[in-house]
Amino acid sequence: MTSRPHSVHDDVTKVLITSEAIQRRVREIAETVSRDYEADGGARLVIVPVLTGAFMFLADLVRDLPHKIRIEVVTVSSYPGDSTVSKGAALVGVLPKDLEGRDVLIVDDILDSGQTLGLLQDEILKRHPRSVRTCVFLRKECRRVREVTCDYVGFEIPDAFVVGYGLDYDGFYRNLPYVGVLGVLDGGAA
């Protein structure tokens, strides 16, 4: 008798948001973002996604935006290694320099402590953009270390450690097409 190989799906105890619900919501967000930037003129839109977590959300979102956009990625570290608690946000790469007079949309995977978005908003504002808005795929119900405003929110979720659709644990589980609660946090699941 052969056993089935271990799958990343086996480590998820509960699916919070299905792939279908994600795709529907991302299209709705894109429609709202598009309307808002059309009202503002929308010709100078620069999207600044936070890697690596936002890459799936970003890819789906920009496919539904009809604007001429520029994408300038940034990397921020806040959950080093196999940590499930934010250790504070630190800019790992460089921010785009040519943001003066541009409309900037920061795209991130999840808002929990508020440190990542707060850091990016502060740094981007120093570059004198015309506007700065934020878009997060998930907003976690938890106490924030720093309060930040989100202009666009995909889903509100409970205070649980989630993986999938770009979100990871120790670099794994990003490839799940849904968002789920990770049941195994002993490092042996990967």
C-alpha positions as CSV (number, residue, x, y, z in Angstrom):
1,M,0.0,0.0,0.0
2,T,1.4,3.4,-1.0
3,S,0.8,6.4,1.0
4,R,-0.1,9.8,-0.4
5,P,2.8,12.3,-0.3
6,H,2.5,15.1,2.3
7,S,0.9,18.2,0.8
8,V,1.0,21.8,2.1
9,H,-2.8,21.6,2.2
10,D,-2.5,19.0,5.0
11,D,-1.0,21.6,7.3
12,V,-4.0,24.0,7.0
13,T,-6.6,23.4,9.7
14,K,-9.2,25.8,8.3
15,V,-9.8,27.7,5.0
16,L,-10.8,31.3,5.9
17,I,-11.1,32.7,2.3
18,T,-11.6,30.5,-0.8
19,S,-9.9,31.1,-4.1
20,E,-13.2,32.1,-5.7
21,A,-13.9,34.7,-3.0
22,I,-10.4,36.1,-3.4
23,Q,-10.8,36.5,-7.2
24,R,-14.2,38.2,-6.8
25,R,-13.0,40.6,-4.2
26,V,-9.8,41.5,-6.1
27,R,-11.9,42.5,-9.1
28,E,-14.1,44.6,-6.9
29,I,-11.0,46.4,-5.4
30,A,-9.6,47.0,-8.9
31,E,-12.9,48.6,-10.0
32,T,-12.9,50.9,-6.9
33,V,-9.2,51.8,-7.3
34,S,-9.8,52.4,-11.0
35,R,-12.7,54.7,-10.3
36,D,-10.8,56.7,-7.7
37,Y,-7.8,57.2,-9.8
38,E,-9.8,58.1,-12.9
39,A,-11.5,60.8,-10.8
40,D,-8.0,62.1,-9.8
41,G,-6.6,62.0,-13.4
42,G,-4.9,58.7,-12.9
43,A,-2.1,59.2,-15.4
44,R,0.8,59.1,-13.0
45,L,0.1,56.0,-10.9
46,V,3.0,54.2,-9.3
47,I,2.2,51.0,-7.4
48,V,4.6,50.1,-4.7
49,P,4.1,46.5,-3.6
50,V,5.7,45.0,-0.5
51,L,7.5,41.8,-1.4
52,T,7.3,39.0,-1.1
53,G,3.9,38.6,0.5
54,A,1.9,40.9,-1.8
55,F,3.1,39.4,-5.1
56,M,0.0,37.2,-5.8
57,F,-2.4,40.0,-4.8
58,L,-0.5,42.5,-6.9
59,A,-0.5,40.2,-10.0
60,D,-4.2,39.7,-9.8
61,L,-5.0,43.4,-9.0
62,V,-2.9,45.0,-11.8
63,R,-4.4,42.7,-14.4
64,D,-7.8,44.4,-13.7
65,L,-6.4,48.0,-13.7
66,P,-6.8,49.8,-17.0
67,H,-4.4,52.5,-16.1
68,K,-0.9,53.1,-17.4
69,I,1.0,52.2,-14.3
70,R,4.5,51.8,-13.1
71,I,5.4,49.1,-10.5
72,E,8.3,49.8,-8.1
73,V,8.8,46.9,-5.6
74,V,10.1,47.3,-2.1
75,T,11.1,44.8,0.5
76,V,10.4,45.2,4.2
77,S,11.3,42.6,6.9
78,S,9.0,42.2,9.9
79,Y,8.6,38.4,10.4
80,P,12.2,37.0,10.1
81,G,12.5,33.3,9.7
82,D,9.9,31.2,11.4
83,S,8.6,34.0,13.6
84,T,4.8,34.4,14.0
85,V,5.2,37.7,15.8
86,S,6.3,40.9,14.1
87,K,9.8,42.0,15.2
88,G,9.3,45.6,13.9
89,A,9.5,46.8,10.3
90,A,12.8,47.4,8.6
91,L,13.4,48.5,5.0
92,V,15.5,45.9,3.3
93,G,15.8,47.4,-0.2
94,V,15.6,50.9,-1.6
95,L,12.5,52.9,-2.2
96,P,11.9,54.3,-5.7
97,K,13.3,57.9,-5.9
98,D,11.1,59.3,-8.7
99,L,7.9,59.8,-6.8
100,E,7.6,63.5,-6.8
101,G,4.2,64.7,-8.1
102,R,3.0,61.1,-8.7
103,D,0.1,59.2,-7.3
104,V,1.4,56.3,-5.2
105,L,-0.5,53.2,-4.2
106,I,1.2,51.0,-1.6
107,V,0.0,47.4,-1.9
108,D,0.6,45.0,1.0
109,D,-0.5,41.5,1.9
110,I,-1.7,42.1,5.5
111,L,-2.1,44.8,8.0
112,D,-1.6,43.7,11.6
113,S,0.9,45.7,13.7
114,G,0.8,48.7,11.3
115,Q,4.6,49.0,11.3
116,T,5.2,48.1,7.7
117,L,2.6,50.5,6.2
118,G,3.5,53.2,8.6
119,L,7.2,53.0,7.7
120,L,6.4,53.0,4.0
121,Q,4.0,55.9,4.2
122,D,6.6,58.0,6.1
123,E,9.4,57.2,3.6
124,I,7.2,57.8,0.5
125,L,5.9,61.1,1.8
126,K,9.5,62.3,2.1
127,R,9.6,62.0,-1.7
128,H,6.8,64.5,-2.2
129,P,4.2,62.4,-4.1
130,R,1.0,64.0,-5.3
131,S,-1.0,61.4,-3.3
132,V,-0.4,58.2,-1.2
133,R,-3.0,55.6,-0.8
134,T,-2.8,52.1,0.7
135,C,-4.3,48.8,-0.3
136,V,-4.1,45.7,1.8
137,F,-5.3,42.2,0.9
138,L,-6.1,41.4,4.6
139,R,-6.7,43.5,7.7
140,K,-6.3,41.5,10.9
141,E,-8.5,42.3,13.9
142,C,-5.8,43.0,16.5
143,R,-4.2,45.7,18.5
144,R,-1.9,47.8,16.3
145,V,1.5,49.1,17.4
146,R,0.9,51.9,15.0
147,E,-2.5,53.1,13.6
148,V,-2.5,53.6,9.8
149,T,-5.2,54.3,7.4
150,C,-6.1,51.8,4.7
151,D,-7.9,53.1,1.6
152,Y,-8.7,49.7,0.2
153,V,-9.1,46.5,2.2
154,G,-9.7,43.0,0.7
155,F,-10.9,41.1,3.7
156,E,-11.1,41.6,7.5
157,I,-9.8,38.5,9.3
158,P,-9.6,37.4,13.0
159,D,-6.3,37.5,14.9
160,A,-4.9,34.2,13.6
161,F,-1.7,33.2,11.8
162,V,-2.7,32.8,8.2
163,V,-0.9,31.5,5.1
164,G,-1.7,31.2,1.4
165,Y,-2.1,33.5,-1.5
166,G,1.3,35.0,-1.0
167,L,1.4,34.9,2.8
168,D,4.0,32.5,4.3
169,Y,5.4,30.8,7.3
170,D,9.2,30.5,7.2
171,G,9.0,31.1,3.4
172,F,6.5,28.3,2.7
173,Y,2.8,28.1,1.9
174,R,2.7,31.1,-0.4
175,N,1.5,28.9,-3.2
176,L,-1.8,28.0,-1.6
177,P,-4.6,29.5,-3.8
178,Y,-6.7,30.3,-0.7
179,V,-6.1,31.8,2.8
180,G,-6.0,29.4,5.7
181,V,-5.1,29.0,9.3
182,L,-1.8,27.1,9.7
183,G,-2.2,24.2,12.2
184,V,1.4,23.1,12.5
185,L,3.8,25.7,13.7
186,D,6.6,23.5,14.9
187,G,8.8,23.9,11.8
188,G,8.4,20.3,10.8
189,A,5.5,20.9,8.4
190,A,7.6,22.2,5.6
